């Protein structure tokens, strides 16, 4: 991983960093307890946690960092 300081940040509309997790429900619950809001996207069916299930059965939840970068957690099906 490379981290660089920039003078001006333009957040991108796509995931810039994601983590694979064993249990997305646990991780999303921990994020919610920490005050992190899960993003929901129009046209995608999200479950009660805010996770989307891919056609292949993987589950993904998105959220943003304080600089509005999109991050994600994924549980493989």
ABEGO torsion letter per residue (X at the ends): XBBBBBABBBBBABBABBBBBABAAAAAAAAAAAGBBBBBBBGBBBBAAGBBBBAAGBBBBBBBBAAGBBBBBBBBX
